[in-house]
Amino acid sequence: MKENTKNVLAVLSAAFMSFVGILTETSLNVTFLTMMKQFDVGLDIIQWTTTGYLLAIAIIMICSSYLNDRFTARQLFIVACVGFMLGSLISAVAPNFPILLLGRLISALGAGLSTPLMFNLVTEVMPREKWGVYMGIAGLVVAMAPTLGPAFGGIITFYLNWRWIFGFVTIFAIIVFIAGLLVVGKYHEQTKSSFDWLSFIILAAAFVTLTLGVNQISNGFANPALWLLLVATVILIWLFVKISKKSAKKLLDLAVFKQKAFVYGALAYFLLQFNNIGISFVLPNYIQIVGKQSSLIGGLILLPGSIIAGLLNPYFGSLYDKKGAKLPLYLGGSLMLISCLLFAIFGLKLTVMMIVMIYGLMMLGHRMSFSNTLAEALKVEKGTLRADATAVCQTSQQLAGSVGTTILAAIISVWQKQGNISYAVATAQGSQVAFYFTVFTALIILISDWKMFRAENKI
């Protein structure tokens, strides 16, 4: 299999559609204070514009393996673009919060379909020895989006209005749509297998109950709703596994989980995105509430680290191809651990410059690890299982962002509800606890990497 220009452009078209879909994940974070006043809702409600969006993407991605078999890349690309543009237009003119949320859920088709499409194209039309480079290039486009989002949202909100965020991304999506129609085609024969609707509904319900459950943390651990929702999640996942093993219909092939190396790699991949999206949510709000800075500054603080680390993403992919996975994964995981620890230690008095420097360090670690962890996890899966493994990883990535945002927001909300201290001080204290939580998850990432490499040696 050889590279050709049309295949490269097809991968990039899907990547840019993913970019524009994911950009709005975090671009709204800096607009929360404005929208809270406009729609008269609290932080725990307004954060669903991000959490609900990510949750919808995760649910769509459950089907990505089936959709990859059932439809052509061109068909999936068209639906992704049209869904995103329609949802963005609804959000741009939304008169109230429910309509805004509806628009966000419809626009989730953009990233929900195009992100797994992009990675499937890399493994399907690119030579195996170039996977690291193209995963890095595709990862660069996608990984830049969540961290460029706050800067984009901050600039638009400061100089124009938050509604223009959706206007500009719609224009960009139209350009990508037109360009993609010229290069994205059909790459394999489609199979008309039956879709396992029952398993899909059960797993989607599990994602919803999990997200709603962790959102209850803000009401305290003695809250019965928290435990009822988490127990419901466990039961639903158990039902999904039981039904999937017996079903002849297509959703996800659970055989991917027979490879322990893949399981550990997928866990590390999940937690890398958990920390990335969660901290990208916390910092813009921290600097506005605690640091008394504008939405413009709240967006720009993440920009330097995002750009520097993002531009190095293809190099990190090349490093994986030349040196193997251990160097970028262990070094990247260590940098993330150190940066999360620094955020936690200085969590009560973070300045703009401290955030810029520590976040830049964290982004270096994330970029070094993220796409390479995916490539290493997919490496152990063979044949058709690779599409299922991609679906698992991409679904978990979006679920990680949803759960990460929800958990860290819930932790901060616990402190914000205290009446004996100022809102700014309470936000700083809650943020520090949230940062310590990310230290714990960063440790698990390193342990998962170690376990993955040990499992690979036994294959």
Summary of the structure (lengths in Angstrom):
residues: 459
radius of gyration: 20.7
end to end distance: 26.1
largest distance: 65.8
contacts: 1796
relative contact order: 0.15
helix: 83%
strand: 0%
